[in-house]
Amino acid sequence: MPEDSMDKPYIATCTAPVNIAVIKYWGKRNEELILPINSSLSVTLHQDQLKTTTTVATSRAFLEDRLWLNGKEEDITHPRLQSCLREIRRLARKRRNVGDPDSTDFAGLSHKVHICSVNNFPTAAGLASSAAGFACLVYSLAQVFGVEGELSGIARQGSGSACRSMYGGFVQWIMGNKDDGKDSLAQQVEPETHWPELRILVLVASAERKPIGSTSGMQTSVQTSCLLKHRAESVVPVRMEEMIEAVRRKDFSAFAELTMKDSNQFHATCFDTYPPIFYLNGVSQQVIHLVHRYNRHYGETRVAYSFDAGPNAVIFTLQQYVPEFVRVVQHFFPPDTNGEDFIKGLTVKRATLSEELKQSIGLEPIPKGINYIISTKAGPGPRVVEDPSQHLLSPDGLPKKTV
Amino acid sequence: MPEDSMDKPYIATCTAPVNIAVIKYWGKRNEELILPINSSLSVTLHQDQLKTTTTVATSRAFLEDRLWLNGKEEDITHPRLQSCLREIRRLARKRRNVGDPDSTDFAGLSHKVHICSVNNFPTAAGLASSAAGFACLVYSLAQVFGVEGELSGIARQGSGSACRSMYGGFVQWIMGNKDDGKDSLAQQVEPETHWPELRILVLVASAERKPIGSTSGMQTSVQTSCLLKHRAESVVPVRMEEMIEAVRRKDFSAFAELTMKDSNQFHATCFDTYPPIFYLNGVSQQVIHLVHRYNRHYGETRVAYSFDAGPNAVIFTLQQYVPEFVRVVQHFFPPDTNGEDFIKGLTVKRATLSEELKQSIGLEPIPKGINYIISTKAGPGPRVVEDPSQHLLSPDGLPKKTV
């Protein structure tokens, strides 16, 4: 926050990352407070490739709260958005009541807010944009209202997995057990610098139809799947410990196997839901087969997949295996364009594919099954954008033309 | 068995049915004895539509045991086949040792056997032909060697689910808990006459590739899926009681819902297997959606699906709903031929489809996704074919030309 009290941050712009759970969150024990039935663990993706940028402005002159998402004005009365606003204001009020000397540096608590948010990745990528979105919103609101400290509990009330996007690197969301959810918070396990060789590839699949949303999906699962209950109570607690251990030791093969098993178990519980929920399509199944056959070919686990509530695969691997594995993907999902457009993000060196490996995988290629790959790695948590030219809102409180 | 001891049954021909589990068997606690990790319950399909026919002949003149399956000679040393032969001979020996007066009416225990077996349905139909096959083998061997009484424990040692094909109607396979498997037997819950309105449609999907076999699939599941363990120990015992109750009461909606949930849970545990196993393809998923939307349209459960280790759907419904539902299938999986070839088995009346229902289901049709439908119902257990002209082996012990 600016030191100069004359330069009051009634406007703030922040960025926040996407995260991918390797121990999955599926199911709430409290819908309103968004308290999960199990803990989860994720990797925060680097914002150079995937981020949400949000500007929050407040002014005595604003007549109402307003919200723009990716250039389009949206309804701000969404209860979860209102939860975040209310909780940030509550924290700010608390802080001012105890006589914080800085308190007058920040926006009036009764002022209306304008919020403008954009993603640097298409929503069609099927990535959990709500996690980055709510993390960014809460982080930006905190700047404007002068709130510091633990914010993941507020982000959680916007979108469960958003609490994990409040930190960089490897993050656990501890489920907690209090009824008021005060102990259901995210915590960094290791920073993004901990495991520099780890690489992440998002394989954006061409989905035919929009799958069922995760909010209603997990509700139905909690109500109908007996396997989910068992998973949450008996399987995840053990896996959380194993996963934290694997991350700390940078044991890729342990990390990778747990990641795949947990993704599969999550989709298994979707299948055990009544009526069943399918998030994976034929392309996803092919990616799963491909990864297992690739690993089998080398006799070790070099690559892992994870799927959220959609058909896109998130691949975890080590830097040294990226070039060849990308070529494998390109071979078994021949893209329309063979150019550089297929790979976005971190540069991937060219590699050759041996006939032996192709035969060893031996799957029937699915042309255009994957639209493109985003190559990225673990990254930091939310950041304040100091450059005022980057604000998404102009001084009049309306989105800049470029947004 | 023939009354006339002059007409010694050194040759016998029997038929046996296919069965479809509605509470699924998946996983063995003893591979050799084929003892399951949970009980299961199935419906025996009518042999007018689906059956195996087997002729067993023995003769002092035969030089070796031989086996022909669907017209092709096969290796008879398969351990499970040998188990069935050994167990039948053991029972026969026991019977003769206690001085059964009929004992000399039957084949010599040291005689070699010739076995010839055919299915009246294509193996490509993906139906559990091994269940009908081993049931038929054991039943025929019992005829030839003069063994009576409980035979499901022997059929079980050929193929687990074969024990359920030893009875007609609604059959449970009680898992038992003895180490020697003596209490792991099939038992009729209700005969085939109990629920005459029940109808069964086998939707034969066009599979792209052969899925992993059930023997190795279930081995991997037992070794790797923690959800399967929970299912077997905690979920199935309750479901068995509920299913028996639903069958006894002829409560279609309870029967149908349990059937669907159990099929889904079985496939969920396949998914939780490492590496995961997929038996369902896009067509199977479409059938699942279609059934749920059909039921939702009518506000009641009129149709249920069940899938074994393959993409073919087995549909359970009541007689009155068959014509319309078949039309629905035909609409959403437009066949190549619109003729009668699409529906085999029990005659299905013509019906019309309302625009309202089509719209209510609202799925994108998948042309040629289903090859054909076999329309059938619950049927009786194995039968002796009395007409000697029906034997598949000629007096010289070789398959007849027509086989």
Interface residues (C-beta under 8 A of the other chain):
Chain A: E208 T224 C226 L227 H230 R231 S234 V235 E257 M260 K261 N264 Q265 H267 A268 T269 F271 D272 T273 Y274 P275 P276 F278 N281 G282 Q285 I288 H292 E364
Chain B: E208 R209 T224 C226 L227 H230 R231 S234 V235 E257 M260 K261 N264 Q265 H267 A268 T269 F271 D272 T273 Y274 P275 P276 F278 N281 G282 Q285 I288 H292 E364
